[in-house]
């Protein structure tokens, strides 16, 4: 498995209701990051305040000037769903994650162990292997 190359494919799928945020995260945004909170409606995130519809992809995703990488405008204040991504190999395959190598698909259990080791500092203690 490769290291993340910031391709942004995961964030491109993070619209249309595909992510959630906890009530605590939303409350914190309302107090400390109203710029983020304006994209929350009725507990749902990444809602266009003008139309009331979900954005097609995360509104905080930005491409670098060369178009090869992405950045997150709210990286340090992003929802837990983003912090814990990717959770499993299936999710990575579904999102065409560029971290996966062909050999990972030949041994999914090994690939999952590798992913869990990579993500150990990003997941809550209960989810750590």
C-alpha positions as CSV (number, residue, x, y, z in Angstrom):
1,X,0.0,0.0,0.0
2,X,1.2,3.4,-0.9
3,X,1.1,6.5,1.3
4,X,-1.7,9.0,0.6
5,X,-0.8,11.2,-2.4
6,X,-3.6,13.8,-1.7
7,X,-5.4,12.9,-4.9
8,X,-8.7,14.0,-3.4
9,X,-10.8,11.2,-4.7
10,X,-12.2,10.5,-1.2
11,X,-13.2,14.2,-0.8
12,X,-14.8,14.2,-4.3
13,X,-17.2,11.5,-3.0
14,X,-17.9,13.4,0.3
15,X,-20.9,15.3,-0.9
16,X,-24.5,14.4,-1.6
17,X,-25.1,13.4,2.0
18,X,-22.2,10.9,2.1
19,X,-20.7,12.4,5.3
20,X,-22.0,13.1,8.8
21,X,-20.9,15.2,11.7
22,X,-21.6,14.7,15.4
23,X,-23.8,17.1,17.3
24,X,-20.7,18.2,19.2
25,X,-18.8,19.0,16.0
26,X,-21.7,21.0,14.7
27,X,-22.0,22.9,18.0
28,X,-18.3,23.6,18.0
29,X,-18.4,24.9,14.5
30,X,-21.4,27.2,15.4
31,X,-19.3,28.7,18.2
32,X,-15.8,28.7,16.7
33,X,-16.2,28.3,12.9
34,X,-19.4,29.9,11.6
35,X,-17.8,29.7,8.1
36,X,-18.2,25.9,8.4
37,X,-21.5,26.0,10.3
38,X,-23.2,27.9,7.4
39,X,-23.0,24.6,5.4
40,X,-24.9,22.7,8.0
41,X,-28.7,22.4,8.0
42,X,-30.8,20.3,10.3
43,X,-27.8,18.3,11.4
44,X,-26.8,17.5,7.8
45,X,-23.5,18.8,6.5
46,X,-22.3,20.3,3.2
47,X,-25.6,21.9,2.3
48,X,-25.5,24.8,-0.1
49,X,-26.9,27.7,1.9
50,X,-28.3,29.3,-1.3
51,X,-30.2,26.3,-2.6
52,X,-30.6,24.0,0.5
53,X,-29.3,21.1,-1.5
54,X,-26.3,19.0,-0.8
55,X,-23.1,19.9,-2.6
56,X,-21.9,17.3,-5.1
57,X,-18.6,17.1,-3.4
58,X,-17.0,18.6,-0.3
59,X,-17.1,22.4,-0.5
60,X,-13.7,22.6,1.3
61,X,-11.8,20.6,-1.3
62,X,-9.2,22.7,-3.2
63,X,-6.9,21.6,-6.1
64,X,-3.4,22.7,-6.1
65,X,-2.4,25.0,-9.0
66,X,-1.0,22.1,-11.0
67,X,-4.2,20.1,-10.5
68,X,-2.4,17.0,-9.2
69,X,-3.1,17.3,-5.5
70,X,-5.8,18.5,-3.2
71,X,-5.9,20.3,0.1
72,X,-8.7,20.8,2.7
73,X,-9.6,24.3,3.8
74,X,-10.8,23.0,7.1
75,X,-8.3,20.1,7.6
76,X,-7.8,20.8,11.4
77,X,-11.5,21.2,12.0
78,X,-12.9,18.6,9.6
79,X,-15.5,16.1,10.7
80,X,-14.5,12.8,12.3
81,X,-15.8,11.0,9.2
82,X,-12.9,12.6,7.3
83,X,-10.4,12.0,10.1
84,X,-11.1,8.3,10.1
85,X,-11.1,7.8,6.3
86,X,-10.4,5.3,4.9
87,X,-11.9,2.7,7.2
88,X,-11.5,-0.4,5.1
89,X,-10.2,-1.7,1.8
90,X,-13.7,-2.0,0.3
91,X,-14.2,1.7,0.8
92,X,-10.9,2.5,-0.8
93,X,-11.7,0.3,-3.8
94,X,-15.2,2.0,-4.1
95,X,-13.6,5.4,-4.2
96,X,-10.7,4.4,-6.5
97,X,-8.2,5.3,-3.8
98,X,-4.7,5.7,-5.2
99,X,-3.1,4.2,-2.1
100,X,-4.1,0.7,-3.1
101,X,-1.7,-1.3,-5.1
102,X,-2.6,-4.4,-7.2
103,X,-0.9,-6.7,-4.6
104,X,-3.2,-5.3,-1.9
105,X,-6.2,-6.8,-3.8
106,X,-4.5,-10.2,-3.8
107,X,-4.4,-10.3,0.1
108,X,-7.2,-8.2,1.5
109,X,-6.6,-9.2,5.1
110,X,-2.9,-8.1,4.9
111,X,-4.0,-4.9,3.1
112,X,-6.5,-4.2,5.9
113,X,-3.8,-4.8,8.6
114,X,-1.5,-2.4,6.7
115,X,-4.3,0.2,6.5
116,X,-5.1,-0.2,10.2
117,X,-1.4,0.4,11.0
118,X,-1.3,3.5,8.8
119,X,-4.5,4.9,10.4
120,X,-3.8,4.0,14.0
121,X,-3.3,7.6,15.1
122,X,-6.4,8.9,13.2
123,X,-9.0,6.6,14.7
124,X,-10.6,6.6,18.1
125,X,-9.1,4.2,20.7
126,X,-12.1,1.7,20.4
127,X,-11.5,1.3,16.7
128,X,-7.8,0.7,16.9
129,X,-6.6,-2.8,16.2
